[in-house]
Amino acid sequence: MAGYYPRLRDLREDADLSQTALVNELGMHKTTYTNYEQGKREPPFSLIIRLAKRYNVSIDYIAGLTNTPTPLDKKKK
């Protein structure tokens, strides 16, 4: 599996978000996030959790461990 970084871009694009819009929402620098999407840096686990909640997918999906973007159970948020 290719890992997390292609999924980060795909999820963002599927949500019709630009990198600028997402980094503004997350409160981070664009260069930092670009490095995550390009696989140059590993995102912190806390960011993976935020993105999973943002996109309503499992952490396993972001990590590339499954190809099924299982929605999060709303009751466990």
N, CA, C and O atoms as a CHARMM CRD file, in Angstrom:
* protein
*
  308
    1    1 MET  N      0.83800  -1.19600   0.00000 PROA 1      0.00000
    2    1 MET  CA     0.00000   0.00000   0.00000 PROA 1      0.00000
    3    1 MET  C      0.87200   1.24500   0.00000 PROA 1      0.00000
    4    1 MET  O      1.98900   1.24100   0.51800 PROA 1      0.00000
    5    2 ALA  N      0.36300   2.27100  -0.56800 PROA 2      0.00000
    6    2 ALA  CA     1.14200   3.49000  -0.76200 PROA 2      0.00000
    7    2 ALA  C      1.30600   4.31300   0.50800 PROA 2      0.00000
    8    2 ALA  O      2.14900   5.21000   0.54000 PROA 2      0.00000
    9    3 GLY  N      0.54900   4.04700   1.53300 PROA 3      0.00000
   10    3 GLY  CA     0.66200   4.81700   2.75900 PROA 3      0.00000
   11    3 GLY  C     -0.35900   5.92900   2.85200 PROA 3      0.00000
   12    3 GLY  O     -1.32000   5.99000   2.08500 PROA 3      0.00000
   13    4 TYR  N     -0.12900   6.79100   3.79500 PROA 4      0.00000
   14    4 TYR  CA    -1.11500   7.81800   4.12400 PROA 4      0.00000
   15    4 TYR  C     -1.11500   9.01000   3.18200 PROA 4      0.00000
   16    4 TYR  O     -2.17300   9.58700   2.92800 PROA 4      0.00000
   17    5 TYR  N      0.04300   9.39400   2.65900 PROA 5      0.00000
   18    5 TYR  CA     0.09300  10.70100   2.00900 PROA 5      0.00000
   19    5 TYR  C     -0.77500  10.84600   0.75800 PROA 5      0.00000
   20    5 TYR  O     -1.33000  11.92600   0.55500 PROA 5      0.00000
   21    6 PRO  N     -0.93000   9.81800  -0.10000 PROA 6      0.00000
   22    6 PRO  CA    -1.87900  10.03700  -1.21200 PROA 6      0.00000
   23    6 PRO  C     -3.31800  10.20500  -0.71500 PROA 6      0.00000
   24    6 PRO  O     -4.11900  10.92100  -1.31700 PROA 6      0.00000
   25    7 ARG  N     -3.62600   9.53400   0.38900 PROA 7      0.00000
   26    7 ARG  CA    -4.97900   9.62700   0.94400 PROA 7      0.00000
   27    7 ARG  C     -5.27000  11.02800   1.46000 PROA 7      0.00000
   28    7 ARG  O     -6.39200  11.51800   1.33000 PROA 7      0.00000
   29    8 LEU  N     -4.27400  11.67200   2.04200 PROA 8      0.00000
   30    8 LEU  CA    -4.49400  13.02500   2.55500 PROA 8      0.00000
   31    8 LEU  C     -4.91100  13.95700   1.43000 PROA 8      0.00000
   32    8 LEU  O     -5.85000  14.74000   1.58000 PROA 8      0.00000
   33    9 ARG  N     -4.21900  13.87500   0.30900 PROA 9      0.00000
   34    9 ARG  CA    -4.56500  14.72000  -0.83800 PROA 9      0.00000
   35    9 ARG  C     -5.92800  14.33900  -1.40300 PROA 9      0.00000
   36    9 ARG  O     -6.75700  15.20700  -1.67600 PROA 9      0.00000
   37   10 ASP  N     -6.15700  13.04100  -1.57500 PROA 10     0.00000
   38   10 ASP  CA    -7.43300  12.58300  -2.14300 PROA 10     0.00000
   39   10 ASP  C     -8.62000  13.00900  -1.28000 PROA 10     0.00000
   40   10 ASP  O     -9.63300  13.47400  -1.80300 PROA 10     0.00000
   41   11 LEU  N     -8.49800  12.85200   0.02700 PROA 11     0.00000
   42   11 LEU  CA    -9.59100  13.24200   0.92100 PROA 11     0.00000
   43   11 LEU  C     -9.85200  14.74600   0.84800 PROA 11     0.00000
   44   11 LEU  O    -11.00100  15.18700   0.81400 PROA 11     0.00000
   45   12 ARG  N     -8.77700  15.52000   0.82400 PROA 12     0.00000
   46   12 ARG  CA    -8.92700  16.97900   0.74000 PROA 12     0.00000
   47   12 ARG  C     -9.60800  17.37000  -0.56900 PROA 12     0.00000
   48   12 ARG  O    -10.52200  18.19400  -0.58500 PROA 12     0.00000
   49   13 GLU  N     -9.14800  16.76700  -1.66700 PROA 13     0.00000
   50   13 GLU  CA    -9.73100  17.09300  -2.96500 PROA 13     0.00000
   51   13 GLU  C    -11.18300  16.62600  -3.05500 PROA 13     0.00000
   52   13 GLU  O    -12.02300  17.32300  -3.62500 PROA 13     0.00000
   53   14 ASP  N    -11.48300  15.45000  -2.49700 PROA 14     0.00000
   54   14 ASP  CA   -12.86700  14.95500  -2.49600 PROA 14     0.00000
   55   14 ASP  C    -13.79300  15.88000  -1.71500 PROA 14     0.00000
   56   14 ASP  O    -14.98500  15.97000  -2.00600 PROA 14     0.00000
   57   15 ALA  N    -13.23000  16.56900  -0.71700 PROA 15     0.00000
   58   15 ALA  CA   -14.01200  17.52000   0.08100 PROA 15     0.00000
   59   15 ALA  C    -14.04100  18.90600  -0.56400 PROA 15     0.00000
   60   15 ALA  O    -14.56400  19.85600   0.01700 PROA 15     0.00000
   61   16 ASP  N    -13.47200  19.01500  -1.77400 PROA 16     0.00000
   62   16 ASP  CA   -13.40800  20.29300  -2.50200 PROA 16     0.00000
   63   16 ASP  C    -12.73400  21.39600  -1.69200 PROA 16     0.00000
   64   16 ASP  O    -13.18400  22.54100  -1.67100 PROA 16     0.00000
   65   17 LEU  N    -11.64300  21.02000  -1.02500 PROA 17     0.00000
   66   17 LEU  CA   -10.87400  21.98000  -0.24200 PROA 17     0.00000
   67   17 LEU  C     -9.53400  22.23900  -0.90400 PROA 17     0.00000
   68   17 LEU  O     -8.88600  21.31100  -1.38500 PROA 17     0.00000
   69   18 SER  N     -9.12000  23.48700  -0.93000 PROA 18     0.00000
   70   18 SER  CA    -7.75500  23.80300  -1.33700 PROA 18     0.00000
   71   18 SER  C     -6.85100  23.56900  -0.13200 PROA 18     0.00000
   72   18 SER  O     -7.32000  23.49800   1.00400 PROA 18     0.00000
   73   19 GLN  N     -5.55500  23.45100  -0.39000 PROA 19     0.00000
   74   19 GLN  CA    -4.63700  23.33800   0.74600 PROA 19     0.00000
   75   19 GLN  C     -4.74200  24.56700   1.63400 PROA 19     0.00000
   76   19 GLN  O     -4.70900  24.46000   2.86000 PROA 19     0.00000
   77   20 THR  N     -4.86700  25.72200   1.02200 PROA 20     0.00000
   78   20 THR  CA    -4.96500  26.96400   1.79300 PROA 20     0.00000
   79   20 THR  C     -6.17300  26.95400   2.71800 PROA 20     0.00000
   80   20 THR  O     -6.06300  27.31700   3.88900 PROA 20     0.00000
   81   21 ALA  N     -7.32100  26.54300   2.20100 PROA 21     0.00000
   82   21 ALA  CA    -8.52700  26.49300   3.02700 PROA 21     0.00000
   83   21 ALA  C     -8.35900  25.50600   4.17700 PROA 21     0.00000
   84   21 ALA  O     -8.75200  25.79600   5.30700 PROA 21     0.00000
   85   22 LEU  N     -7.77600  24.33900   3.89300 PROA 22     0.00000
   86   22 LEU  CA    -7.61000  23.33600   4.94600 PROA 22     0.00000
   87   22 LEU  C     -6.63000  23.80000   6.01000 PROA 22     0.00000
   88   22 LEU  O     -6.91000  23.67400   7.20200 PROA 22     0.00000
   89   23 VAL  N     -5.49000  24.33400   5.60200 PROA 23     0.00000
   90   23 VAL  CA    -4.50900  24.75600   6.61200 PROA 23     0.00000
   91   23 VAL  C     -5.03900  25.91100   7.44500 PROA 23     0.00000
   92   23 VAL  O     -4.70000  26.02500   8.62300 PROA 23     0.00000
   93   24 ASN  N     -5.86300  26.76700   6.85900 PROA 24     0.00000
   94   24 ASN  CA    -6.49700  27.82500   7.65100 PROA 24     0.00000
   95   24 ASN  C     -7.42800  27.22800   8.68900 PROA 24     0.00000
   96   24 ASN  O     -7.46600  27.67700   9.83400 PROA 24     0.00000
   97   25 GLU  N     -8.18000  26.21000   8.28300 PROA 25     0.00000
   98   25 GLU  CA    -9.08500  25.52100   9.20900 PROA 25     0.00000
   99   25 GLU  C     -8.30700  24.82900  10.32800 PROA 25     0.00000
  100   25 GLU  O     -8.72300  24.83800  11.48700 PROA 25     0.00000
  101   26 LEU  N     -7.17400  24.23000   9.96600 PROA 26     0.00000
  102   26 LEU  CA    -6.36400  23.49000  10.93800 PROA 26     0.00000
  103   26 LEU  C     -5.45400  24.39500  11.76300 PROA 26     0.00000
  104   26 LEU  O     -4.96700  23.99100  12.81900 PROA 26     0.00000
  105   27 GLY  N     -5.22500  25.61400  11.28700 PROA 27     0.00000
  106   27 GLY  CA    -4.34700  26.54100  11.99800 PROA 27     0.00000
  107   27 GLY  C     -2.88800  26.15500  11.90200 PROA 27     0.00000
  108   27 GLY  O     -2.15900  26.20300  12.89300 PROA 27     0.00000
  109   28 MET  N     -2.45300  25.76600  10.69300 PROA 28     0.00000
  110   28 MET  CA    -1.05500  25.38700  10.52100 PROA 28     0.00000
  111   28 MET  C     -0.48600  26.03000   9.26700 PROA 28     0.00000
  112   28 MET  O     -1.21700  26.61300   8.46700 PROA 28     0.00000
  113   29 HSD  N      0.82900  25.91900   9.10500 PROA 29     0.00000
  114   29 HSD  CA     1.48900  26.47200   7.93300 PROA 29     0.00000
  115   29 HSD  C      1.26600  25.57800   6.72100 PROA 29     0.00000
  116   29 HSD  O      1.25800  24.35200   6.82900 PROA 29     0.00000
  117   30 LYS  N      1.08600  26.20600   5.57600 PROA 30     0.00000
  118   30 LYS  CA     0.83900  25.46100   4.34800 PROA 30     0.00000
  119   30 LYS  C      2.01600  24.55800   3.98700 PROA 30     0.00000
  120   30 LYS  O      1.81400  23.42800   3.54100 PROA 30     0.00000
  121   31 THR  N      3.22900  25.03900   4.17400 PROA 31     0.00000
  122   31 THR  CA     4.41400  24.23800   3.85100 PROA 31     0.00000
  123   31 THR  C      4.43600  22.94400   4.66600 PROA 31     0.00000
  124   31 THR  O      4.77700  21.88200   4.14600 PROA 31     0.00000
  125   32 THR  N      4.07900  23.03800   5.92300 PROA 32     0.00000
  126   32 THR  CA     4.05200  21.85700   6.78400 PROA 32     0.00000
  127   32 THR  C      3.05800  20.84100   6.25100 PROA 32     0.00000
  128   32 THR  O      3.37300  19.65800   6.12400 PROA 32     0.00000
  129   33 TYR  N      1.85000  21.31000   5.93800 PROA 33     0.00000
  130   33 TYR  CA     0.83600  20.38100   5.43600 PROA 33     0.00000
  131   33 TYR  C      1.21900  19.81600   4.07000 PROA 33     0.00000
  132   33 TYR  O      0.99300  18.63500   3.80500 PROA 33     0.00000
  133   34 THR  N      1.79000  20.64000   3.20800 PROA 34     0.00000
  134   34 THR  CA     2.23800  20.16900   1.89600 PROA 34     0.00000
  135   34 THR  C      3.24200  19.03500   2.06000 PROA 34     0.00000
  136   34 THR  O      3.20200  18.05600   1.31600 PROA 34     0.00000
  137   35 ASN  N      4.13600  19.16200   3.02400 PROA 35     0.00000
  138   35 ASN  CA     5.11200  18.09600   3.29800 PROA 35     0.00000
  139   35 ASN  C      4.42800  16.80100   3.72000 PROA 35     0.00000
  140   35 ASN  O      4.90800  15.71800   3.38700 PROA 35     0.00000
  141   36 TYR  N      3.32500  16.89000   4.44100 PROA 36     0.00000
  142   36 TYR  CA     2.57300  15.68600   4.82000 PROA 36     0.00000
  143   36 TYR  C      1.95900  15.04000   3.58100 PROA 36     0.00000
  144   36 TYR  O      2.04400  13.82400   3.40500 PROA 36     0.00000
  145   37 GLU  N      1.34500  15.84800   2.72800 PROA 37     0.00000
  146   37 GLU  CA     0.70800  15.30500   1.51900 PROA 37     0.00000
  147   37 GLU  C      1.72400  14.70800   0.55500 PROA 37     0.00000
  148   37 GLU  O      1.40300  13.77600  -0.18400 PROA 37     0.00000
  149   38 GLN  N      2.93000  15.22700   0.55500 PROA 38     0.00000
  150   38 GLN  CA     3.95900  14.73000  -0.35000 PROA 38     0.00000
  151   38 GLN  C      4.78200  13.59400   0.26100 PROA 38     0.00000
  152   38 GLN  O      5.65700  13.03700  -0.40300 PROA 38     0.00000
  153   39 GLY  N      4.51000  13.25200   1.50600 PROA 39     0.00000
  154   39 GLY  CA     5.23700  12.17700   2.16900 PROA 39     0.00000
  155   39 GLY  C      6.63400  12.54900   2.61500 PROA 39     0.00000
  156   39 GLY  O      7.45200  11.67400   2.89700 PROA 39     0.00000
  157   40 LYS  N      6.91800  13.85200   2.68300 PROA 40     0.00000
  158   40 LYS  CA     8.23200  14.31400   3.11400 PROA 40     0.00000
  159   40 LYS  C      8.36400  14.34300   4.63100 PROA 40     0.00000
  160   40 LYS  O      9.46700  14.27200   5.17300 PROA 40     0.00000
  161   41 ARG  N      7.21900  14.45000   5.31000 PROA 41     0.00000
  162   41 ARG  CA     7.19000  14.43800   6.77300 PROA 41     0.00000
  163   41 ARG  C      5.99600  13.61200   7.20300 PROA 41     0.00000
  164   41 ARG  O      4.98600  13.55400   6.50200 PROA 41     0.00000
  165   42 GLU  N      6.11200  12.97500   8.35700 PROA 42     0.00000
  166   42 GLU  CA     4.98000  12.23400   8.90100 PROA 42     0.00000
  167   42 GLU  C      4.14700  13.16200   9.76900 PROA 42     0.00000
  168   42 GLU  O      4.67700  13.86800  10.62600 PROA 42     0.00000
  169   43 PRO  N      2.83400  13.15600   9.54100 PROA 43     0.00000
  170   43 PRO  CA     1.98000  14.00000  10.37700 PROA 43     0.00000
  171   43 PRO  C      1.87400  13.41200  11.78200 PROA 43     0.00000
  172   43 PRO  O      1.93500  12.19500  11.95500 PROA 43     0.00000
  173   44 PRO  N      1.71500  14.27200  12.77900 PROA 44     0.00000
  174   44 PRO  CA     1.51500  13.76400  14.14000 PROA 44     0.00000
  175   44 PRO  C      0.17700  13.01800  14.23300 PROA 44     0.00000
  176   44 PRO  O     -0.77200  13.31800  13.50900 PROA 44     0.00000
  177   45 PHE  N      0.13100  12.05900  15.12700 PROA 45     0.00000
  178   45 PHE  CA    -1.07500  11.25800  15.29300 PROA 45     0.00000
  179   45 PHE  C     -2.28400  12.12700  15.62200 PROA 45     0.00000
  180   45 PHE  O     -3.39800  11.83400  15.18900 PROA 45     0.00000
  181   46 SER  N     -2.06800  13.18400  16.38000 PROA 46     0.00000
  182   46 SER  CA    -3.17900  14.08200  16.72600 PROA 46     0.00000
  183   46 SER  C     -3.79000  14.71400  15.47300 PROA 46     0.00000
  184   46 SER  O     -4.99900  14.94300  15.42700 PROA 46     0.00000
  185   47 LEU  N     -2.97300  14.99500  14.46300 PROA 47     0.00000
  186   47 LEU  CA    -3.49200  15.54700  13.21500 PROA 47     0.00000
  187   47 LEU  C     -4.26700  14.48300  12.44500 PROA 47     0.00000
  188   47 LEU  O     -5.30500  14.78300  11.85500 PROA 47     0.00000
  189   48 ILE  N     -3.78300  13.25700  12.44300 PROA 48     0.00000
  190   48 ILE  CA    -4.49100  12.16500  11.76900 PROA 48     0.00000
  191   48 ILE  C     -5.88700  12.00200  12.37600 PROA 48     0.00000
  192   48 ILE  O     -6.86500  11.79700  11.65600 PROA 48     0.00000
  193   49 ILE  N     -5.96700  12.09300  13.68600 PROA 49     0.00000
  194   49 ILE  CA    -7.26400  11.98900  14.36300 PROA 49     0.00000
  195   49 ILE  C     -8.17700  13.13600  13.92500 PROA 49     0.00000
  196   49 ILE  O     -9.34800  12.91600  13.61500 PROA 49     0.00000
  197   50 ARG  N     -7.64300  14.35100  13.90100 PROA 50     0.00000
  198   50 ARG  CA    -8.45100  15.51400  13.47600 PROA 50     0.00000
  199   50 ARG  C     -8.93900  15.35000  12.04000 PROA 50     0.00000
  200   50 ARG  O    -10.09000  15.65900  11.73200 PROA 50     0.00000
  201   51 LEU  N     -8.06000  14.86300  11.16200 PROA 51     0.00000
  202   51 LEU  CA    -8.44300  14.68600   9.76200 PROA 51     0.00000
  203   51 LEU  C     -9.47100  13.57200   9.60400 PROA 51     0.00000
  204   51 LEU  O    -10.38900  13.68500   8.79100 PROA 51     0.00000
  205   52 ALA  N     -9.32200  12.50000  10.37400 PROA 52     0.00000
  206   52 ALA  CA   -10.30400  11.41400  10.31900 PROA 52     0.00000
  207   52 ALA  C    -11.67800  11.93400  10.72300 PROA 52     0.00000
  208   52 ALA  O    -12.67900  11.59300  10.09300 PROA 52     0.00000
  209   53 LYS  N    -11.73300  12.74600  11.75300 PROA 53     0.00000
  210   53 LYS  CA   -12.99700  13.34200  12.17400 PROA 53     0.00000
  211   53 LYS  C    -13.50300  14.33200  11.13000 PROA 53     0.00000
  212   53 LYS  O    -14.69900  14.37700  10.84100 PROA 53     0.00000
  213   54 ARG  N    -12.60300  15.11500  10.57100 PROA 54     0.00000
  214   54 ARG  CA   -12.98300  16.13300   9.57400 PROA 54     0.00000
  215   54 ARG  C    -13.61900  15.49700   8.34100 PROA 54     0.00000
  216   54 ARG  O    -14.62100  15.98100   7.81400 PROA 54     0.00000
  217   55 TYR  N    -13.00600  14.39300   7.89300 PROA 55     0.00000
  218   55 TYR  CA   -13.47900  13.73200   6.67500 PROA 55     0.00000
  219   55 TYR  C    -14.43400  12.56400   6.94600 PROA 55     0.00000
  220   55 TYR  O    -14.94800  11.94900   6.01100 PROA 55     0.00000
  221   56 ASN  N    -14.66600  12.26600   8.21200 PROA 56     0.00000
  222   56 ASN  CA   -15.55000  11.17300   8.62800 PROA 56     0.00000
  223   56 ASN  C    -15.11900   9.83100   8.02300 PROA 56     0.00000
  224   56 ASN  O    -15.91300   9.11800   7.41100 PROA 56     0.00000
  225   57 VAL  N    -13.83800   9.51800   8.21700 PROA 57     0.00000
  226   57 VAL  CA   -13.28700   8.23400   7.77600 PROA 57     0.00000
  227   57 VAL  C    -12.47800   7.64600   8.92200 PROA 57     0.00000
  228   57 VAL  O    -12.14600   8.34000   9.88300 PROA 57     0.00000
  229   58 SER  N    -12.16500   6.35800   8.81000 PROA 58     0.00000
  230   58 SER  CA   -11.37200   5.72100   9.84700 PROA 58     0.00000
  231   58 SER  C     -9.89700   6.09500   9.70500 PROA 58     0.00000
  232   58 SER  O     -9.43200   6.45200   8.62200 PROA 58     0.00000
  233   59 ILE  N     -9.18500   6.00500  10.80400 PROA 59     0.00000
  234   59 ILE  CA    -7.74200   6.22200  10.79600 PROA 59     0.00000
  235   59 ILE  C     -7.07100   5.15100   9.92900 PROA 59     0.00000
  236   59 ILE  O     -6.07800   5.43000   9.25700 PROA 59     0.00000
  237   60 ASP  N     -7.60800   3.94000   9.94400 PROA 60     0.00000
  238   60 ASP  CA    -7.07800   2.86300   9.09700 PROA 60     0.00000
  239   60 ASP  C     -7.13100   3.24800   7.62700 PROA 60     0.00000
  240   60 ASP  O     -6.21300   2.92700   6.87300 PROA 60     0.00000
  241   61 TYR  N     -8.17900   3.92300   7.21500 PROA 61     0.00000
  242   61 TYR  CA    -8.29800   4.35400   5.82400 PROA 61     0.00000
  243   61 TYR  C     -7.21200   5.38300   5.49200 PROA 61     0.00000
  244   61 TYR  O     -6.55600   5.28000   4.45600 PROA 61     0.00000
  245   62 ILE  N     -7.02700   6.35800   6.35400 PROA 62     0.00000
  246   62 ILE  CA    -5.98400   7.36700   6.12400 PROA 62     0.00000
  247   62 ILE  C     -4.61500   6.71000   6.06600 PROA 62     0.00000
  248   62 ILE  O     -3.77800   7.09000   5.24800 PROA 62     0.00000
  249   63 ALA  N     -4.38000   5.72500   6.93000 PROA 63     0.00000
  250   63 ALA  CA    -3.08400   5.05200   6.98500 PROA 63     0.00000
  251   63 ALA  C     -2.84800   4.11800   5.80900 PROA 63     0.00000
  252   63 ALA  O     -1.73000   3.63700   5.62000 PROA 63     0.00000
  253   64 GLY  N     -3.87500   3.85400   5.02000 PROA 64     0.00000
  254   64 GLY  CA    -3.72600   2.95300   3.89200 PROA 64     0.00000
  255   64 GLY  C     -3.84100   1.48800   4.26800 PROA 64     0.00000
  256   64 GLY  O     -3.45300   0.61600   3.49000 PROA 64     0.00000
  257   65 LEU  N     -4.37500   1.20200   5.46400 PROA 65     0.00000
  258   65 LEU  CA    -4.52200  -0.18000   5.91700 PROA 65     0.00000
  259   65 LEU  C     -5.78400  -0.83300   5.38100 PROA 65     0.00000
  260   65 LEU  O     -5.91900  -2.05700   5.40300 PROA 65     0.00000
  261   66 THR  N     -6.70500  -0.01200   4.90100 PROA 66     0.00000
  262   66 THR  CA    -7.93200  -0.50400   4.29300 PROA 66     0.00000
  263   66 THR  C     -8.30500   0.42500   3.14700 PROA 66     0.00000
  264   66 THR  O     -7.93900   1.60100   3.14400 PROA 66     0.00000
  265   67 ASN  N     -9.01900  -0.09800   2.19700 PROA 67     0.00000
  266   67 ASN  CA    -9.47800   0.73000   1.07800 PROA 67     0.00000
  267   67 ASN  C    -10.92400   1.16100   1.24600 PROA 67     0.00000
  268   67 ASN  O    -11.50700   1.77900   0.35500 PROA 67     0.00000
  269   68 THR  N    -11.49800   0.82900   2.39700 PROA 68     0.00000
  270   68 THR  CA   -12.88200   1.19200   2.68300 PROA 68     0.00000
  271   68 THR  C    -12.90800   2.36900   3.65100 PROA 68     0.00000
  272   68 THR  O    -12.50700   2.21900   4.80500 PROA 68     0.00000
  273   69 PRO  N    -13.37100   3.53300   3.21000 PROA 69     0.00000
  274   69 PRO  CA   -13.39500   4.70700   4.09400 PROA 69     0.00000
  275   69 PRO  C    -14.56900   4.65500   5.06200 PROA 69     0.00000
  276   69 PRO  O    -15.48800   5.46900   4.97400 PROA 69     0.00000
  277   70 THR  N    -14.54000   3.70600   5.97900 PROA 70     0.00000
  278   70 THR  CA   -15.62200   3.48900   6.92400 PROA 70     0.00000
  279   70 THR  C    -15.92700   4.76400   7.70100 PROA 70     0.00000
  280   70 THR  O    -15.04300   5.31600   8.35600 PROA 70     0.00000
  281   71 PRO  N    -17.16700   5.23600   7.63500 PROA 71     0.00000
  282   71 PRO  CA   -17.52600   6.43500   8.41300 PROA 71     0.00000
  283   71 PRO  C    -17.37300   6.18900   9.90900 PROA 71     0.00000
  284   71 PRO  O    -17.56700   5.07400  10.39500 PROA 71     0.00000
  285   72 LEU  N    -17.03100   7.22400  10.61100 PROA 72     0.00000
  286   72 LEU  CA   -16.90500   7.13600  12.06300 PROA 72     0.00000
  287   72 LEU  C    -18.27700   6.98700  12.68900 PROA 72     0.00000
  288   72 LEU  O    -19.26800   7.49600  12.16500 PROA 72     0.00000
  289   73 ASP  N    -18.32900   6.28700  13.81100 PROA 73     0.00000
  290   73 ASP  CA   -19.57600   6.14900  14.55300 PROA 73     0.00000
  291   73 ASP  C    -19.79800   7.45300  15.29700 PROA 73     0.00000
  292   73 ASP  O    -19.01300   7.81200  16.17400 PROA 73     0.00000
  293   74 LYS  N    -20.85200   8.15500  14.95700 PROA 74     0.00000
  294   74 LYS  CA   -21.14100   9.47800  15.53900 PROA 74     0.00000
  295   74 LYS  C    -21.25900   9.43600  17.05100 PROA 74     0.00000
  296   74 LYS  O    -20.95600  10.42500  17.71800 PROA 74     0.00000
  297   75 LYS  N    -21.69300   8.31100  17.60600 PROA 75     0.00000
  298   75 LYS  CA   -21.88200   8.19600  19.06500 PROA 75     0.00000
  299   75 LYS  C    -20.56700   8.20300  19.82500 PROA 75     0.00000
  300   75 LYS  O    -20.53700   8.55900  21.00300 PROA 75     0.00000
  301   76 LYS  N    -19.48300   7.81500  19.17000 PROA 76     0.00000
  302   76 LYS  CA   -18.19600   7.70800  19.85500 PROA 76     0.00000
  303   76 LYS  C    -17.36600   8.97400  19.75900 PROA 76     0.00000
  304   76 LYS  O    -16.24400   8.99600  20.26700 PROA 76     0.00000
  305   77 LYS  N    -17.86200  10.02200  19.13700 PROA 77     0.00000
  306   77 LYS  CA   -17.10600  11.26500  19.00000 PROA 77     0.00000
  307   77 LYS  C    -17.05400  11.97300  20.27900 PROA 77     0.00000
  308   77 LYS  O    -16.45800  13.04700  20.36600 PROA 77     0.00000
